[in-house]
């Protein structure tokens, strides 16, 4: 049917997850093997996303972008995003025990107001979200150490009663004029979530 371009303002939690050391991991691999590895990884991550009622926005190379709260909110979107991130880390660890490829990931989550809707042209459009929260989630993902999830203060404020949250170092992130307060999950209780 007809899709109208444009967007609406929504509060969402945006999650980015990418593979650490992807270039060195795939060095010398045949292109078909790289595709097999990515498909296996993305399939596993997508299954986890669905368990937490997230929506996969897009895959970009070895990165996955996930939305909680758009195009539909199921409630407690920030909590679901953080729990999903933790479950993605656990699933990746499980796969690394028996899988063909040992893959390490980092995850970033940010929460706040974005513009959500169909962007592009009348001939080709994609549903997505735009705004500084999207950029922040991507930057947090890039800064996350292997096997960690980093999230912003807005996300922390919405999950602190449901998750064991601890402060991480404040970070100077590209595109942000001030150091960003960053939080992560307490390592000893991650498995309990």
Secondary structure as UniProt FT lines:
FT   STRAND          6..19
FT   TURN            20..21
FT   HELIX           22..26
FT   TURN            27..28
FT   HELIX           31..51
FT   TURN            52..53
FT   STRAND          55..60
FT   TURN            61..62
FT   STRAND          63..68
FT   HELIX           77..98
FT   STRAND          105..120
FT   STRAND          125..130
FT   HELIX           132..143
FT   TURN            146..147
FT   STRAND          149..152
FT   HELIX           153..159
FT   TURN            160..162
FT   STRAND          165..167
FT   TURN            174..175
FT   STRAND          182..185
FT   HELIX           187..192
//
